[in-house]
C-alpha cells in the first residue's frame, strides 16, 4: 500500500490558521498524492479544541517544541495566556492520527509553533524566527515520523520514491 503522509490542514486549503486563513500549497506532487489516497489532513491546534480565529501563539524564550514536550518550555499567545497544554494536546492528536494511519511521513507548514520543522518564531511576537521545531513536529520526530517542511516537498517526493524502491 502507498506510504501515507500526514499534512497540515491549512496546506490543503482548510481555513484553520489563527487568523482564519488557509495557506494552500498548489503543487503537482501534493495533488497526485491526494489522488493516490496518501494524504491524511490534520490541524493540531484545531484538534486540540482551539478556535479559529485565535490569538497568535509562539513558543516562549527562544525555546523549541522538544523543550515544551519536556516541560522546559511554554507556548504563549499574544494576550499573555499560557496555551502550552493545548499545543501538547494537539501534538498528541497528530501523533495518534499518524499512528492510526501508519503515516511514516509528514509535510507540515514551517514557522508554526505546532507544525514548524525548520524554524519557529522566537516568542517575542516581533516576527523573528530561529532554527527549531514546533511541538507537533518534535513529537512526531520523537516517534520516528519523518517530518518535512512545506518548502521541502521536492525532498519528500525523492524520499518517497526511494522508500518505494526499497
Ligand atoms: Fe496549519 Fe499547523 Fe497551524 Fe493548524 S497548527 S493552522 S495545520 S500550521
Backbone and ligand atoms as CSV (ligand in chain L), in Angstrom:
chain,resi,resn,atom,element,x,y,z
A,1,UNK,N,N,0.844,-1.194,0.000
A,1,UNK,CA,C,0.000,0.000,0.000
A,1,UNK,C,C,0.879,1.242,0.000
A,2,UNK,N,N,0.397,2.339,-0.602
A,2,UNK,CA,C,1.248,3.537,-0.709
A,2,UNK,C,C,1.505,4.162,0.657
A,3,UNK,N,N,2.712,4.684,0.836
A,3,UNK,CA,C,3.070,5.344,2.094
A,3,UNK,C,C,2.148,6.535,2.342
A,4,UNK,N,N,1.692,6.653,3.561
A,4,UNK,CA,C,0.776,7.747,3.928
A,4,UNK,C,C,1.565,8.947,4.463
A,5,UNK,N,N,0.994,10.135,4.253
A,5,UNK,CA,C,1.649,11.382,4.648
A,5,UNK,C,C,0.670,12.225,5.461
A,6,UNK,N,N,1.036,12.550,6.684
A,6,UNK,CA,C,0.241,13.491,7.485
A,6,UNK,C,C,0.553,14.908,7.001
A,7,UNK,N,N,-0.470,15.689,6.672
A,7,UNK,CA,C,-0.257,17.021,6.088
A,7,UNK,C,C,-1.008,18.076,6.903
A,8,UNK,N,N,-0.359,19.204,7.148
A,8,UNK,CA,C,-1.022,20.341,7.798
A,8,UNK,C,C,-2.283,20.704,7.018
A,9,UNK,N,N,-3.418,20.753,7.724
A,9,UNK,CA,C,-4.693,21.011,7.045
A,9,UNK,C,C,-4.694,22.335,6.294
A,10,UNK,N,N,-4.003,23.333,6.833
A,10,UNK,CA,C,-4.017,24.647,6.163
A,10,UNK,C,C,-3.299,24.601,4.815
A,11,UNK,N,N,-2.372,23.655,4.633
A,11,UNK,CA,C,-1.690,23.487,3.338
A,11,UNK,C,C,-2.642,22.966,2.270
A,12,UNK,N,N,-3.693,22.295,2.741
A,12,UNK,CA,C,-4.670,21.691,1.823
A,12,UNK,C,C,-5.868,22.602,1.609
A,13,UNK,N,N,-5.750,23.837,2.017
A,13,UNK,CA,C,-6.802,24.818,1.739
A,13,UNK,C,C,-7.823,24.984,2.841
A,14,UNK,N,N,-7.661,24.258,3.951
A,14,UNK,CA,C,-8.629,24.433,5.041
A,14,UNK,C,C,-8.315,25.733,5.799
A,15,UNK,N,N,-9.325,26.595,6.009
A,15,UNK,CA,C,-9.082,27.913,6.630
A,15,UNK,C,C,-8.996,27.811,8.148
A,16,UNK,N,N,-7.964,27.166,8.643
A,16,UNK,CA,C,-7.853,26.838,10.066
A,16,UNK,C,C,-6.753,27.597,10.788
A,17,UNK,N,N,-6.075,28.517,10.087
A,17,UNK,CA,C,-4.974,29.223,10.744
A,17,UNK,C,C,-5.512,30.212,11.778
A,18,UNK,N,N,-4.623,30.703,12.619
A,18,UNK,CA,C,-5.045,31.571,13.731
A,18,UNK,C,C,-5.855,32.775,13.231
A,19,UNK,N,N,-5.523,33.248,12.029
A,19,UNK,CA,C,-6.213,34.434,11.505
A,19,UNK,C,C,-7.374,34.065,10.588
A,20,UNK,N,N,-7.744,32.790,10.559
A,20,UNK,CA,C,-8.884,32.368,9.746
A,20,UNK,C,C,-8.552,32.114,8.290
A,21,UNK,N,N,-7.271,32.125,7.956
A,21,UNK,CA,C,-6.888,31.900,6.564
A,21,UNK,C,C,-6.383,30.465,6.372
A,22,UNK,N,N,-6.221,30.101,5.108
A,22,UNK,CA,C,-5.517,28.876,4.741
A,22,UNK,C,C,-4.150,29.286,4.197
A,23,UNK,N,N,-3.312,28.314,3.914
A,23,UNK,CA,C,-2.030,28.598,3.265
A,23,UNK,C,C,-1.825,27.533,2.198
A,24,UNK,N,N,-2.751,27.539,1.245
A,24,UNK,CA,C,-2.849,26.456,0.270
A,24,UNK,C,C,-1.559,26.298,-0.524
A,25,UNK,N,N,-1.073,25.075,-0.577
A,25,UNK,CA,C,0.103,24.758,-1.377
A,25,UNK,C,C,-0.382,24.072,-2.649
A,26,UNK,N,N,-0.355,24.806,-3.758
A,26,UNK,CA,C,-0.738,24.211,-5.040
A,26,UNK,C,C,0.511,23.606,-5.651
A,27,UNK,N,N,0.574,22.298,-5.667
A,27,UNK,CA,C,1.798,21.647,-6.137
A,27,UNK,C,C,1.408,20.314,-6.752
A,28,UNK,N,N,2.007,19.977,-7.868
A,28,UNK,CA,C,1.612,18.747,-8.570
A,28,UNK,C,C,1.853,17.510,-7.711
A,29,UNK,N,N,2.935,17.495,-6.930
A,29,UNK,CA,C,3.183,16.328,-6.065
A,29,UNK,C,C,2.019,16.153,-5.097
A,30,UNK,N,N,1.612,17.258,-4.463
A,30,UNK,CA,C,0.557,17.178,-3.454
A,30,UNK,C,C,-0.760,16.737,-4.088
A,31,UNK,N,N,-1.054,17.269,-5.275
A,31,UNK,CA,C,-2.298,16.871,-5.968
A,31,UNK,C,C,-2.273,15.381,-6.305
A,32,UNK,N,N,-1.122,14.889,-6.749
A,32,UNK,CA,C,-1.023,13.474,-7.089
A,32,UNK,C,C,-1.150,12.596,-5.849
A,33,UNK,N,N,-0.502,13.009,-4.766
A,33,UNK,CA,C,-0.591,12.218,-3.534
A,33,UNK,C,C,-2.035,12.155,-3.043
A,34,UNK,N,N,-2.760,13.235,-3.221
A,34,UNK,CA,C,-4.176,13.219,-2.817
A,34,UNK,C,C,-4.955,12.204,-3.648
A,35,UNK,N,N,-4.714,12.205,-4.975
A,35,UNK,CA,C,-5.401,11.243,-5.859
A,35,UNK,C,C,-5.029,9.814,-5.494
A,36,UNK,N,N,-3.806,9.626,-5.031
A,36,UNK,CA,C,-3.341,8.281,-4.662
A,36,UNK,C,C,-3.825,7.851,-3.277
A,37,UNK,N,N,-4.529,8.740,-2.589
A,37,UNK,CA,C,-5.069,8.396,-1.275
A,37,UNK,C,C,-4.030,8.339,-0.168
A,38,UNK,N,N,-2.936,9.075,-0.354
A,38,UNK,CA,C,-1.861,9.031,0.632
A,38,UNK,C,C,-2.023,10.058,1.751
A,39,UNK,N,N,-2.900,11.054,1.549
A,39,UNK,CA,C,-2.892,12.241,2.407
A,39,UNK,C,C,-3.852,12.101,3.590
A,40,UNK,N,N,-3.325,12.334,4.780
A,40,UNK,CA,C,-4.127,12.421,5.995
A,40,UNK,C,C,-3.985,13.863,6.491
A,41,UNK,N,N,-5.093,14.613,6.492
A,41,UNK,CA,C,-5.039,16.040,6.859
A,41,UNK,C,C,-5.353,16.226,8.333
A,42,UNK,N,N,-4.619,17.128,8.971
A,42,UNK,CA,C,-4.945,17.469,10.356
A,42,UNK,C,C,-4.393,18.850,10.706
A,43,UNK,N,N,-5.174,19.615,11.462
A,43,UNK,CA,C,-4.660,20.811,12.127
A,43,UNK,C,C,-4.536,20.478,13.610
A,44,UNK,N,N,-3.327,20.370,14.133
A,44,UNK,CA,C,-3.168,20.017,15.547
A,44,UNK,C,C,-3.870,20.993,16.494
A,45,UNK,N,N,-3.812,22.282,16.161
A,45,UNK,CA,C,-4.390,23.269,17.075
A,45,UNK,C,C,-5.914,23.160,17.096
A,46,UNK,N,N,-6.532,22.930,15.942
A,46,UNK,CA,C,-7.982,22.722,15.919
A,46,UNK,C,C,-8.331,21.399,16.604
A,47,UNK,N,N,-7.496,20.386,16.398
A,47,UNK,CA,C,-7.757,19.086,17.030
A,47,UNK,C,C,-7.736,19.206,18.548
A,48,UNK,N,N,-6.967,20.168,19.048
A,48,UNK,CA,C,-6.895,20.379,20.494
A,48,UNK,C,C,-8.057,21.234,20.993
A,49,UNK,N,N,-8.923,21.659,20.100
A,49,UNK,CA,C,-10.096,22.414,20.508
A,49,UNK,C,C,-9.927,23.921,20.474
A,50,UNK,N,N,-8.788,24.385,19.961
A,50,UNK,CA,C,-8.613,25.836,19.849
A,50,UNK,C,C,-9.507,26.360,18.726
A,51,UNK,N,N,-10.067,27.564,18.911
A,51,UNK,CA,C,-10.966,28.107,17.894
A,51,UNK,C,C,-10.202,28.746,16.739
A,52,UNK,N,N,-10.917,28.974,15.645
A,52,UNK,CA,C,-10.407,29.801,14.541
A,52,UNK,C,C,-11.423,30.915,14.331
A,53,UNK,N,N,-11.045,32.178,14.313
A,53,UNK,CA,C,-9.674,32.651,14.600
A,53,UNK,C,C,-9.316,32.535,16.076
A,54,UNK,N,N,-8.024,32.612,16.349
A,54,UNK,CA,C,-7.491,32.542,17.713
A,54,UNK,C,C,-6.292,33.474,17.792
A,55,UNK,N,N,-5.903,33.858,19.005
A,55,UNK,CA,C,-4.727,34.734,19.111
A,55,UNK,C,C,-3.484,34.024,18.569
A,56,UNK,N,N,-2.588,34.788,17.970
A,56,UNK,CA,C,-1.315,34.222,17.528
A,56,UNK,C,C,-0.564,33.689,18.738
A,57,UNK,N,N,0.143,32.574,18.549
A,57,UNK,CA,C,0.902,31.977,19.650
A,57,UNK,C,C,2.331,31.700,19.193
A,58,UNK,N,N,3.255,31.758,20.133
A,58,UNK,CA,C,4.658,31.447,19.848
A,58,UNK,C,C,5.245,30.686,21.030
A,59,UNK,N,N,6.234,29.852,20.746
A,59,UNK,CA,C,6.991,29.203,21.815
A,59,UNK,C,C,7.853,30.282,22.470
A,60,UNK,N,N,7.737,30.393,23.796
A,60,UNK,CA,C,8.384,31.493,24.513
A,60,UNK,C,C,9.886,31.281,24.648
A,61,UNK,N,N,10.591,32.376,24.809
A,61,UNK,CA,C,12.002,32.384,25.257
A,61,UNK,C,C,12.953,31.652,24.312
A,62,UNK,N,N,12.696,31.757,22.994
A,62,UNK,CA,C,13.589,31.121,22.001
A,62,UNK,C,C,13.745,29.629,22.220
A,63,UNK,N,N,12.749,29.012,22.841
A,63,UNK,CA,C,12.805,27.568,23.023
A,63,UNK,C,C,12.221,26.874,21.794
A,64,UNK,N,N,12.140,25.555,21.841
A,64,UNK,CA,C,11.573,24.809,20.727
A,64,UNK,C,C,10.620,23.735,21.251
A,65,UNK,N,N,10.009,23.028,20.320
A,65,UNK,CA,C,8.960,22.094,20.688
A,65,UNK,C,C,9.416,20.976,21.603
A,66,UNK,N,N,10.657,20.555,21.435
A,66,UNK,CA,C,11.163,19.478,22.293
A,66,UNK,C,C,11.198,19.940,23.752
A,67,UNK,N,N,11.635,21.174,23.972
A,67,UNK,CA,C,11.663,21.717,25.337
A,67,UNK,C,C,10.254,21.777,25.915
A,68,UNK,N,N,9.276,22.122,25.071
A,68,UNK,CA,C,7.885,22.170,25.543
A,68,UNK,C,C,7.438,20.771,25.968
A,69,UNK,N,N,7.764,19.767,25.163
A,69,UNK,CA,C,7.370,18.393,25.491
A,69,UNK,C,C,8.027,17.916,26.788
A,70,UNK,N,N,9.233,18.426,27.044
A,70,UNK,CA,C,9.959,18.015,28.253
A,70,UNK,C,C,9.609,18.872,29.460
A,71,UNK,N,N,8.626,19.770,29.288
A,71,UNK,CA,C,8.213,20.618,30.400
A,71,UNK,C,C,9.150,21.776,30.694
A,72,UNK,N,N,10.081,22.030,29.741
A,72,UNK,CA,C,11.054,23.116,29.954
A,72,UNK,C,C,10.735,24.346,29.129
A,73,UNK,N,N,9.649,24.290,28.398
A,73,UNK,CA,C,9.282,25.434,27.570
A,73,UNK,C,C,7.786,25.631,27.610
A,74,UNK,N,N,7.350,26.823,27.201
A,74,UNK,CA,C,5.920,27.144,27.221
A,74,UNK,C,C,5.520,27.727,25.872
A,75,UNK,N,N,4.234,27.577,25.557
A,75,UNK,CA,C,3.665,28.277,24.407
A,75,UNK,C,C,2.732,29.344,24.962
A,76,UNK,N,N,2.950,30.573,24.523
A,76,UNK,CA,C,2.148,31.705,24.999
A,76,UNK,C,C,1.427,32.324,23.815
A,77,UNK,N,N,0.208,32.838,24.049
A,77,UNK,CA,C,-0.414,33.600,22.962
A,77,UNK,C,C,-0.184,35.093,23.199
A,78,UNK,N,N,-0.583,35.886,22.201
A,78,UNK,CA,C,-0.223,37.305,22.269
A,78,UNK,C,C,-1.126,38.119,23.200
A,79,UNK,N,N,-2.043,37.422,23.920
A,79,UNK,CA,C,-2.760,38.091,25.007
A,79,UNK,C,C,-2.079,37.797,26.344
A,80,UNK,N,N,-1.038,36.971,26.317
A,80,UNK,CA,C,-0.330,36.621,27.541
A,80,UNK,C,C,-0.812,35.327,28.179
A,81,UNK,N,N,-1.750,34.640,27.515
A,81,UNK,CA,C,-2.257,33.373,28.071
A,81,UNK,C,C,-1.284,32.237,27.772
A,82,UNK,N,N,-1.125,31.344,28.745
A,82,UNK,CA,C,-0.296,30.160,28.564
A,82,UNK,C,C,-1.152,29.075,27.895
A,83,UNK,N,N,-0.810,28.734,26.659
A,83,UNK,CA,C,-1.584,27.748,25.889
A,83,UNK,C,C,-0.782,26.464,25.671
A,84,UNK,N,N,0.186,26.235,26.537
A,84,UNK,CA,C,1.058,25.061,26.408
A,84,UNK,C,C,0.252,23.764,26.345
A,85,UNK,N,N,-0.697,23.622,27.268
A,85,UNK,CA,C,-1.437,22.347,27.352
A,85,UNK,C,C,-2.155,22.043,26.045
A,86,UNK,N,N,-2.753,23.051,25.426
A,86,UNK,CA,C,-3.467,22.832,24.162
A,86,UNK,C,C,-2.495,22.430,23.054
A,87,UNK,N,N,-1.325,23.028,23.029
A,87,UNK,CA,C,-0.363,22.695,21.975
A,87,UNK,C,C,0.195,21.284,22.140
A,88,UNK,N,N,0.366,20.859,23.390
A,88,UNK,CA,C,0.807,19.476,23.635
A,88,UNK,C,C,-0.313,18.509,23.257
A,89,UNK,N,N,-1.553,18.860,23.605
A,89,UNK,CA,C,-2.693,18.011,23.237
A,89,UNK,C,C,-2.815,17.892,21.718
A,90,UNK,N,N,-2.579,18.986,21.011
A,90,UNK,CA,C,-2.635,18.953,19.546
A,90,UNK,C,C,-1.569,18.049,18.963
A,91,UNK,N,N,-0.379,18.101,19.546
A,91,UNK,CA,C,0.708,17.227,19.091
A,91,UNK,C,C,0.343,15.765,19.325
A,92,UNK,N,N,-0.260,15.487,20.476
A,92,UNK,CA,C,-0.654,14.102,20.780
A,92,UNK,C,C,-1.744,13.622,19.824
A,93,UNK,N,N,-2.663,14.511,19.458
A,93,UNK,CA,C,-3.703,14.157,18.481
A,93,UNK,C,C,-3.078,13.853,17.121
A,94,UNK,N,N,-2.088,14.658,16.744
A,94,UNK,CA,C,-1.415,14.433,15.456
A,94,UNK,C,C,-0.683,13.093,15.462
A,95,UNK,N,N,0.000,12.790,16.559
A,95,UNK,CA,C,0.714,11.515,16.642
A,95,UNK,C,C,-0.265,10.341,16.597
A,96,UNK,N,N,-1.376,10.465,17.323
A,96,UNK,CA,C,-2.358,9.375,17.334
A,96,UNK,C,C,-2.910,9.128,15.936
A,97,UNK,N,N,-3.207,10.220,15.213
A,97,UNK,CA,C,-3.742,10.065,13.855
A,97,UNK,C,C,-2.683,9.471,12.923
A,98,UNK,N,N,-1.446,9.938,13.066
A,98,UNK,CA,C,-0.360,9.403,12.231
A,98,UNK,C,C,-0.182,7.908,12.479
A,99,UNK,N,N,-0.224,7.516,13.741
A,99,UNK,CA,C,-0.029,6.097,14.055
A,99,UNK,C,C,-1.218,5.262,13.600
A,100,UNK,N,N,-2.440,5.797,13.757
A,100,UNK,CA,C,-3.632,5.047,13.344
A,100,UNK,C,C,-3.629,4.798,11.838
A,101,UNK,N,N,-3.018,5.719,11.088
A,101,UNK,CA,C,-2.993,5.597,9.632
A,101,UNK,C,C,-1.634,5.144,9.100
A,102,UNK,N,N,-0.749,4.766,9.998
A,102,UNK,CA,C,0.592,4.322,9.624
A,102,UNK,C,C,1.303,5.325,8.717
A,103,UNK,N,N,1.234,6.604,9.104
A,103,UNK,CA,C,1.951,7.640,8.352
A,103,UNK,C,C,3.427,7.576,8.734
A,104,UNK,N,N,4.257,7.289,7.753
A,104,UNK,CA,C,5.702,7.291,8.004
A,104,UNK,C,C,6.284,8.686,7.784
A,105,UNK,N,N,5.494,9.541,7.078
A,105,UNK,CA,C,5.983,10.867,6.691
A,105,UNK,C,C,4.979,11.938,7.094
A,106,UNK,N,N,5.482,13.170,7.262
A,106,UNK,CA,C,4.612,14.316,7.481
A,106,UNK,C,C,5.123,15.487,6.660
A,107,UNK,N,N,4.189,16.291,6.155
A,107,UNK,CA,C,4.516,17.514,5.418
A,107,UNK,C,C,3.796,18.648,6.138
A,108,UNK,N,N,4.561,19.479,6.826
A,108,UNK,CA,C,3.976,20.473,7.730
A,108,UNK,C,C,4.452,21.881,7.377
A,109,UNK,N,N,3.584,22.862,7.649
A,109,UNK,CA,C,3.941,24.261,7.382
A,109,UNK,C,C,5.044,24.717,8.325
A,110,UNK,N,N,6.111,25.256,7.743
A,110,UNK,CA,C,7.193,25.719,8.591
A,110,UNK,C,C,6.824,27.024,9.309
A,111,UNK,N,N,7.461,27.255,10.444
A,111,UNK,CA,C,7.289,28.505,11.181
A,111,UNK,C,C,6.259,28.440,12.293
A,112,UNK,N,N,5.325,27.509,12.214
A,112,UNK,CA,C,4.243,27.408,13.205
A,112,UNK,C,C,4.760,26.830,14.527
A,113,UNK,N,N,4.224,27.308,15.653
A,113,UNK,CA,C,4.630,26.725,16.939
A,113,UNK,C,C,4.182,25.276,17.098
A,114,UNK,N,N,3.259,24.818,16.263
A,114,UNK,CA,C,2.899,23.399,16.211
A,114,UNK,C,C,3.657,22.697,15.101
A,115,UNK,N,N,3.468,23.188,13.876
A,115,UNK,CA,C,3.889,22.467,12.679
A,115,UNK,C,C,5.296,22.793,12.187
A,116,UNK,N,N,5.921,23.857,12.683
A,116,UNK,CA,C,7.258,24.225,12.207
A,116,UNK,C,C,8.235,23.067,12.352
A,117,UNK,N,N,9.085,22.880,11.344
A,117,UNK,CA,C,10.062,21.796,11.453
A,117,UNK,C,C,11.488,22.269,11.186
A,118,UNK,N,N,11.640,23.444,10.599
A,118,UNK,CA,C,12.965,24.024,10.378
A,118,UNK,C,C,13.171,25.259,11.250
A,119,UNK,N,N,12.089,26.033,11.409
A,119,UNK,CA,C,12.202,27.285,12.155
A,119,UNK,C,C,10.894,27.591,12.870
A,120,UNK,N,N,11.007,28.324,13.957
A,120,UNK,CA,C,9.841,28.801,14.708
A,120,UNK,C,C,10.095,30.255,15.121
A,121,UNK,N,N,9.004,30.965,15.417
A,121,UNK,CA,C,9.155,32.327,15.931
A,121,UNK,C,C,9.687,32.275,17.358
A,122,UNK,N,N,10.355,33.357,17.757
A,122,UNK,CA,C,11.182,33.289,18.971
A,122,UNK,C,C,10.481,33.645,20.273
A,123,UNK,N,N,9.168,33.916,20.193
A,123,UNK,CA,C,8.437,34.218,21.418
A,123,UNK,C,C,8.298,35.695,21.719
A,124,UNK,N,N,8.901,36.533,20.882
A,124,UNK,CA,C,8.850,37.981,21.135
A,124,UNK,C,C,7.723,38.668,20.368
A,125,UNK,N,N,7.019,37.918,19.511
A,125,UNK,CA,C,5.945,38.468,18.671
A,125,UNK,C,C,6.430,39.679,17.872
A,126,UNK,N,N,7.676,39.616,17.422
A,126,UNK,CA,C,8.223,40.697,16.599
A,126,UNK,C,C,8.616,40.189,15.216
A,127,UNK,N,N,8.174,38.963,14.866
A,127,UNK,CA,C,8.440,38.465,13.523
A,127,UNK,C,C,9.791,37.795,13.360
A,128,UNK,N,N,10.519,37.612,14.451
A,128,UNK,CA,C,11.836,36.982,14.349
A,128,UNK,C,C,11.739,35.470,14.551
A,129,UNK,N,N,12.409,34.744,13.644
A,129,UNK,CA,C,12.436,33.284,13.736
A,129,UNK,C,C,13.835,32.818,14.117
A,130,UNK,N,N,13.894,31.599,14.631
A,130,UNK,CA,C,15.183,30.955,14.849
A,130,UNK,C,C,15.050,29.495,14.446
A,131,UNK,N,N,16.172,28.825,14.276
A,131,UNK,CA,C,16.140,27.409,13.895
A,131,UNK,C,C,15.510,26.618,15.029
A,132,UNK,N,N,14.588,25.748,14.686
A,132,UNK,CA,C,13.919,24.950,15.708
A,132,UNK,C,C,12.661,24.345,15.130
A,133,UNK,N,N,11.945,23.635,15.976
A,133,UNK,CA,C,10.743,22.948,15.508
A,133,UNK,C,C,9.607,23.190,16.484
A,134,UNK,N,N,8.392,23.043,15.977
A,134,UNK,CA,C,7.205,23.195,16.791
A,134,UNK,C,C,6.912,21.941,17.605
A,135,UNK,N,N,5.846,22.009,18.399
A,135,UNK,CA,C,5.547,20.938,19.344
A,135,UNK,C,C,5.119,19.668,18.609
A,136,UNK,N,N,4.269,19.809,17.593
A,136,UNK,CA,C,3.819,18.631,16.841
A,136,UNK,C,C,4.974,17.988,16.074
A,137,UNK,N,N,5.775,18.806,15.399
A,137,UNK,CA,C,6.911,18.260,14.637
A,137,UNK,C,C,7.858,17.511,15.568
A,138,UNK,N,N,8.091,18.064,16.753
A,138,UNK,CA,C,9.011,17.424,17.703
A,138,UNK,C,C,8.470,16.071,18.164
A,139,UNK,N,N,7.173,16.016,18.477
A,139,UNK,CA,C,6.609,14.745,18.967
A,139,UNK,C,C,6.588,13.691,17.860
A,140,UNK,N,N,6.229,14.107,16.645
A,140,UNK,CA,C,6.235,13.150,15.536
A,140,UNK,C,C,7.634,12.579,15.330
A,141,UNK,N,N,8.632,13.465,15.336
A,141,UNK,CA,C,10.014,13.004,15.129
A,141,UNK,C,C,10.461,12.070,16.246
A,142,UNK,N,N,10.057,12.381,17.482
A,142,UNK,CA,C,10.401,11.505,18.614
A,142,UNK,C,C,9.919,10.084,18.373
A,143,UNK,N,N,8.814,9.965,17.602
A,143,UNK,CA,C,8.211,8.656,17.380
A,143,UNK,C,C,8.511,8.115,15.984
A,144,UNK,N,N,9.517,8.671,15.339
A,144,UNK,CA,C,10.032,8.087,14.120
A,144,UNK,C,C,9.370,8.520,12.822
A,145,UNK,N,N,8.426,9.472,12.909
A,145,UNK,CA,C,7.830,10.000,11.677
A,145,UNK,C,C,8.834,10.966,11.045
A,146,UNK,N,N,9.056,10.842,9.743
A,146,UNK,CA,C,9.977,11.739,9.049
A,146,UNK,C,C,9.220,13.004,8.657
A,147,UNK,N,N,9.611,14.138,9.247
A,147,UNK,CA,C,8.885,15.395,9.053
A,147,UNK,C,C,9.613,16.269,8.032
A,148,UNK,N,N,8.855,16.734,7.036
A,148,UNK,CA,C,9.363,17.653,6.024
A,148,UNK,C,C,8.596,18.959,6.109
A,149,UNK,N,N,9.296,20.086,5.923
A,149,UNK,CA,C,8.634,21.390,5.840
A,149,UNK,C,C,7.978,21.544,4.465
A,150,UNK,N,N,7.000,22.460,4.369
A,150,UNK,CA,C,6.327,22.635,3.076
A,150,UNK,C,C,7.305,23.064,1.989
A,151,UNK,N,N,8.393,23.690,2.390
A,151,UNK,CA,C,9.416,24.117,1.429
A,151,UNK,C,C,10.281,22.944,0.959
A,152,UNK,N,N,10.084,21.798,1.571
A,152,UNK,CA,C,10.898,20.616,1.244
A,152,UNK,C,C,10.097,19.554,0.490
A,153,UNK,N,N,9.023,19.964,-0.181
A,153,UNK,CA,C,8.140,18.979,-0.820
A,153,UNK,C,C,8.888,18.158,-1.875
A,154,UNK,N,N,9.837,18.774,-2.564
A,154,UNK,CA,C,10.600,18.003,-3.559
A,154,UNK,C,C,11.471,16.943,-2.880
A,155,UNK,N,N,12.022,17.268,-1.720
A,155,UNK,CA,C,12.821,16.289,-0.974
A,155,UNK,C,C,11.935,15.139,-0.490
A,156,UNK,N,N,10.706,15.449,-0.088
A,156,UNK,CA,C,9.790,14.384,0.322
A,156,UNK,C,C,9.457,13.479,-0.867
A,157,UNK,N,N,9.251,14.103,-2.028
A,157,UNK,CA,C,8.993,13.327,-3.246
A,157,UNK,C,C,10.138,12.342,-3.504
A,158,UNK,N,N,11.368,12.831,-3.417
A,158,UNK,CA,C,12.543,11.984,-3.632
A,158,UNK,C,C,12.597,10.866,-2.595
A,159,UNK,N,N,12.296,11.219,-1.342
A,159,UNK,CA,C,12.331,10.244,-0.249
A,159,UNK,C,C,11.275,9.149,-0.462
A,160,UNK,N,N,10.100,9.559,-0.939
A,160,UNK,CA,C,9.031,8.595,-1.191
A,160,UNK,C,C,9.426,7.628,-2.298
A,161,UNK,N,N,10.056,8.163,-3.336
A,161,UNK,CA,C,10.496,7.287,-4.431
A,161,UNK,C,C,11.506,6.275,-3.925
A,162,UNK,N,N,12.437,6.721,-3.077
A,162,UNK,CA,C,13.438,5.812,-2.521
A,162,UNK,C,C,12.779,4.751,-1.648
A,163,UNK,N,N,11.768,5.164,-0.871
A,163,UNK,CA,C,11.127,4.203,0.036
A,163,UNK,C,C,10.299,3.189,-0.742
A,164,UNK,N,N,9.808,3.576,-1.924
A,164,UNK,CA,C,9.045,2.656,-2.756
A,164,UNK,C,C,9.964,1.603,-3.376
A,165,UNK,N,N,11.186,2.042,-3.727
A,165,UNK,CA,C,12.133,1.127,-4.359
A,165,UNK,C,C,12.711,0.145,-3.354
A,166,UNK,N,N,12.821,0.598,-2.098
A,166,UNK,CA,C,13.498,-0.255,-1.111
A,166,UNK,C,C,12.579,-1.356,-0.616
L,1,LIG,FE1,FE,-1.796,24.951,9.877
L,1,LIG,FE2,FE,-0.478,23.500,11.676
L,1,LIG,FE3,FE,-1.211,25.996,12.265
L,1,LIG,FE4,FE,-3.056,24.110,12.060
L,1,LIG,S1,S,-1.425,24.184,13.580
L,1,LIG,S2,S,-3.157,26.161,11.154
L,1,LIG,S3,S,-2.231,22.827,10.420
L,1,LIG,S4,S,0.263,25.369,10.677
